[in-house]
């Protein structure tokens, strides 16, 4: 098993917040670095942690809400200006590839300016792929199902949302991204997890705590807390400790680093 860490660059929910940045997480499996989501200001967050442009091997975009992708364009501009040279695979909902390329051109980040190949790849639920030696599998979540049913006839776009399972040797790590319900985690929990990085914004926290009880998880890091839970974090911690006495857990803040 290669040395592992996850750096929580931004743990905020979708609301503006003075003390939390938006969703972005740097997963490191040995020498491999995977950036999951690009909530703003991801470029500044990476710079603050001393992460150079060529250090990122792959980017994963869980879905297309602005708090998960809003920093992507500035990140690409930064990679251009700082002279990144290594090919960059970006995995994301397939329907977003064409409009994302158009948006990059709209903000003057032209392919001709880049010293690296920007390679967009469509995520497919349940289909594993190799990211520099780490196996990554994306699974559909119901997070955007409500938007799909309400808006799909009017807007031709990709309403997919994904969670992720990382496997490196014997290590198994799950990342929820945004969920529609706790049961969306089921594919990640078919086998024991060494770590689950889990959101807590889109349903009452007791629903998640009840769902996680008795699950074979060595540790849970809660992220993306709803504003009310974050503003009274002491109460949230007490409630979680009461409901999850047998699963070690913590609540991440921006910049927190967790190692295994």
C-alpha positions in Angstrom: 0.0 0.0 0.0 1.4 3.4 -1.0 1.4 6.3 1.4 -1.9 8.1 1.4 -3.3 11.5 2.3 -6.2 13.7 1.5 -5.9 17.5 1.8 -9.3 19.2 2.2 -8.7 22.4 0.1 -12.3 23.5 0.5 -15.1 21.9 2.6 -17.9 24.5 2.3 -21.4 23.8 1.1 -23.0 25.7 -1.8 -23.6 28.9 0.2 -21.3 31.8 0.3 -19.2 31.5 3.5 -16.5 33.7 5.1 -14.5 30.8 6.6 -14.9 28.0 4.2 -13.8 27.6 0.5 -15.8 25.5 -1.9 -15.4 21.9 -2.7 -12.0 20.7 -3.7 -9.9 17.8 -2.4 -6.4 16.6 -3.2 -5.9 12.9 -2.9 -2.4 11.5 -2.8 -1.6 7.8 -3.3 2.2 7.7 -3.1 3.5 9.9 -5.9 0.0 10.1 -7.6 -2.0 13.3 -7.0 -5.7 13.4 -7.9 -7.7 16.6 -7.6 -11.4 16.0 -6.9 -13.6 18.9 -7.8 -12.6 22.5 -8.4 -14.7 24.7 -6.2 -13.3 28.3 -6.1 -10.6 29.4 -5.3 -8.9 26.0 -6.0 -5.9 27.7 -7.7 -5.2 29.8 -4.6 -5.7 26.8 -2.4 -3.2 24.7 -4.3 -0.7 27.5 -4.3 -1.1 28.0 -0.5 -0.2 24.3 -0.1 2.9 24.5 -2.3 1.4 22.4 -5.1 2.9 23.1 -8.4 0.9 22.8 -11.7 2.7 19.7 -12.9 2.0 17.9 -9.6 -1.6 17.2 -10.5 -1.9 14.0 -12.4 -5.7 13.8 -12.9 -8.8 15.9 -12.2 -12.2 14.5 -11.3 -15.4 16.6 -11.5 -18.2 15.0 -9.6 -21.0 17.1 -11.1 -21.6 20.6 -12.5 -22.8 22.7 -9.6 -20.8 25.9 -9.5 -19.4 25.2 -6.0 -17.7 22.1 -7.5 -16.5 23.4 -10.8 -16.5 27.2 -10.5 -12.7 27.4 -10.0 -11.8 25.2 -13.0 -11.4 28.1 -15.4 -9.0 30.1 -13.3 -7.1 26.9 -12.5 -6.6 26.3 -16.3 -5.5 29.9 -16.7 -3.0 29.4 -13.9 -1.7 26.2 -15.4 -1.2 28.1 -18.7 0.6 31.1 -17.1 2.8 28.9 -14.9 3.8 26.7 -17.8 2.3 23.3 -17.0 3.6 20.8 -19.5 2.3 17.4 -18.5 -0.9 16.0 -20.1 -3.9 16.5 -17.9 -6.8 14.0 -18.0 -10.1 15.5 -16.7 -12.9 13.1 -15.9 -16.4 14.6 -15.7 -20.0 14.0 -16.8 -19.8 13.4 -20.5 -22.4 15.9 -21.5 -20.3 18.7 -20.1 -17.3 18.2 -22.3 -18.4 20.3 -25.3 -19.8 23.3 -23.3 -16.8 23.2 -21.0 -14.4 23.5 -24.0 -16.5 26.3 -25.4 -16.4 28.1 -22.0 -12.6 27.8 -21.9 -12.5 29.5 -25.3 -15.0 32.1 -24.1 -12.5 33.1 -21.3 -9.6 33.1 -23.7 -8.0 29.9 -22.5 -7.3 28.6 -26.0 -5.8 25.2 -26.7 -3.0 27.0 -28.6 -1.9 28.8 -25.4 -1.5 25.6 -23.4 1.8 23.8 -23.2 0.0 20.6 -22.2 -2.7 18.4 -23.7 -6.0 18.9 -21.9 -7.8 15.6 -22.2 -11.5 15.4 -21.3 -13.0 12.0 -20.5 -16.5 11.0 -19.7 -17.3 9.3 -16.4 -19.3 6.1 -16.6 -21.0 4.7 -13.6 -19.5 1.5 -12.3 -16.7 1.5 -14.9 -13.2 1.6 -13.2 -10.3 3.3 -14.8 -6.6 3.6 -13.9 -5.3 7.0 -12.8 -1.5 6.6 -12.6 -1.7 3.3 -10.7 -4.8 4.1 -8.6 -8.1 2.5 -9.6 -11.0 4.9 -9.6 -14.6 3.9 -10.0 -17.4 6.5 -10.3 -21.0 5.7 -9.1 -24.2 7.5 -9.9 -25.8 9.5 -7.1 -29.4 10.9 -7.0 -28.1 14.4 -6.1 -29.4 16.0 -9.4 -32.4 13.8 -10.0 -34.8 16.5 -8.9 -33.2 19.0 -11.3 -33.3 16.5 -14.1 -37.0 15.8 -13.7 -37.8 19.5 -13.5 -35.5 21.0 -16.2 -34.4 18.3 -18.6 -37.1 19.1 -21.1 -36.0 22.7 -21.2 -32.2 22.5 -20.9 -30.1 20.0 -22.9 -27.4 19.3 -20.4 -25.9 16.5 -18.3 -27.6 16.1 -14.9 -25.2 13.3 -13.8 -23.7 13.3 -10.3 -21.1 10.8 -9.1 -19.4 9.5 -5.9 -16.0 7.9 -6.1 -14.2 4.7 -4.9 -10.4 4.8 -4.8 -8.5 1.5 -4.6 -4.7 1.4 -4.3 -3.3 -2.0 -3.2 -5.4 -3.0 -0.2 -6.4 0.5 0.5 -10.1 1.4 -0.2 -11.2 5.1 0.1 -14.7 6.4 -0.6 -15.7 10.0 -1.5 -19.4 10.8 -1.5 -19.3 14.1 -3.3 -22.9 15.4 -3.2 -25.7 12.9 -2.5 -29.4 12.8 -2.9 -29.9 10.4 0.0 -27.5 8.3 2.2 -28.4 5.2 0.3 -26.4 6.5 -2.6 -23.3 5.4 -0.7 -24.3 1.7 -1.1 -21.9 0.9 -4.0 -19.0 2.3 -2.0 -19.8 0.2 1.0 -20.0 -3.2 -0.6 -16.7 -4.0 0.9 -15.0 -2.4 4.0 -13.6 1.1 3.7 -10.4 2.4 5.3 -11.8 6.0 4.9 -15.1 7.6 3.9 -15.1 11.3 3.1 -18.7 12.2 3.3 -20.9 15.2 2.8 -23.5 16.4 5.3 -25.5 19.0 3.6 -28.5 17.7 1.7 -30.5 15.8 4.3 -30.9 15.8 8.1 -27.7 14.6 9.7 -29.4 11.9 11.7 -30.4 10.2 8.4 -26.7 9.8 7.5 -25.7 8.8 11.0 -28.4 6.1 11.2 -27.3 4.8 7.8 -23.7 4.6 8.7 -24.2 2.7 12.0 -22.6 -0.7 12.0 -21.0 -0.2 8.6 -17.5 -1.6 8.0 -15.7 1.8 7.9 -12.5 2.5 9.8 -12.9 6.3 9.7 -15.2 9.0 8.5 -14.3 12.5 7.6 -17.4 14.7 7.3 -17.2 17.6 4.8 -19.6 20.0 3.0 -21.7 20.6 6.1 -24.9 22.5 5.8 -24.5 26.1 7.1 -26.5 25.5 10.2 -24.4 22.5 11.2 -21.2 24.4 10.6 -22.3 27.4 12.6 -22.9 25.3 15.6 -20.1 22.8 15.1 -19.8 21.9 18.8 -23.4 20.8 18.9 -22.9 18.9 15.6 -19.9 17.1 17.0 -21.8 16.1 20.2 -24.7 14.8 18.2 -22.4 12.7 15.9 -20.6 11.3 18.8 -23.8 10.2 20.4 -25.1 8.6 17.2 -21.8 7.1 15.9 -20.1 5.9 19.1 -18.3 3.0 17.3 -17.0 4.7 14.2 -14.1 7.2 14.5 -15.0 10.4 12.8 -14.1 14.0 12.5 -15.3 17.2 10.8 -12.9 18.7 8.4 -12.0 22.4 8.0 -10.2 24.0 5.0 -6.6 22.9 4.9 -7.1 19.8 7.0 -4.9 16.9 6.0 -5.7 13.3 6.8 -3.1 10.5 6.5 -3.3 6.7 6.4 
